[in-house]
Amino acid sequence: MDDILNRVKLRINNVSLSDEVISEYVKTVYDRLCLRLKEDILPDIFYSVCVDAVVKMYNRIYYEGISSESGGNISTSFVEDILNEYNSEIESYLNQKKNNNEDGTRKVVRFL
């Protein structure tokens, strides 16, 4: 998880933001991805997704994630789930995992 933390720090580049706060964001996204992927440990292939989502979580403080906004009477709405953007990657991973055996090989039907 240190790799993810370092990558997030490079992207956010906010000196006043403590490692403890960034680590909490990373842990939150990491845990949520693991739940969706049905994994105990986040696969390396999803580190970039985790980094992106953490940066979006941080930027949400400054209104990134607004899905609509109107002028006169201020009305703002946010995207409800930061990870929704990555649903296609998550579904692809789950489908690939479902189609593979425990040892990572593809399931094969052999006719005798």
N, C-alpha and C positions, 0 to 999 in steps of 0.2 A: 504494500500500500504506500510505501515511501516514494516509489516511482510516480504514482498518481499525484501524491502531495506535491512533489517537486515540479511536475508538469503544470499543475494548477497554479502554483506560485509564479511560474514563468508567465502564464497568461494573465493573471490578475494584476500582478506587479503593484500591489498596494502595501507600502511599508507599514502602515498603521494597523493592518489586519494581522492579528496574532496567528501563529501556527495552530494554536488550540481551536480557534474558530474555523480555520480552513479544514483542519482534521475532522471536525464535527460535520461539516458539509460533505467531505469525502466519505466519511463513514455512513452517513445517511443515504447517499446515492449508491454507494457500494452495496449496502444491505438491501436496498430496494431492487437493484439489478439482480442480485443473487436470488431473491425471492421470485422474480419474474422468470429467471432462467432456470429455476429449480436446481441451483448449484449451491454448495456450501462455501466454495471459494470462487471468486470472480475469474472467469477465463481471461487470459492475457488479451485475447482478441477484443474484449470489451473495455479495456483500459481507456481507449480514446473516447468511447461513449461516456464513461464515467467522468473523465476530465471535462468534456463538453458540457455535460449536465451540471457539474459542480459550478462551472463558470456561469452558466445560465442562472443557477440558483443564487449565486452571489449578485449577479447583475440585476436580478429581479428586484433587489432592494432599490435600484435606480430605474425601475419601470421597464426593464426588458421583459418581454413576455406578455405585454399588453396585446390583447387580440382585437380590442376595439376601444376607441376613445372619441368623445364628442366635445365640442368646444364650449358653447355658451354655458349651459349648466353642466358642470364637469361630471362626466360619467366614464368610468374606466373599468374594463374587465380584463382579467388575466387568464392565460391558458391554465387550466386546472392542474394538469399533470405534466411536469417537465419531461418525463420519460416517454410520453405519447409520441413524440417526434421519432423515436427509435423503435417503434412497434414493428416495422418491417424487418429490421435487423434481428430483433428478439424472436419474432415468429420464424424467421429463416433458421436461426440457431436451433430453436426447439424442434422444428421439422427435421433438420439434419440429425439432431441428437436422437429423435424418435426412429429414424431410418437406419441408424448405426447400431451395431452390437456393442456390448460392454467393452470389448477390446479396441473399438474404434473402426473396425472393418464394416463395410456395408453388408446389409443382409442380402442374401442371395437365395433364390429358389432354384433348386436343381431338379430336373426331370430325369427319372431313370428309365 
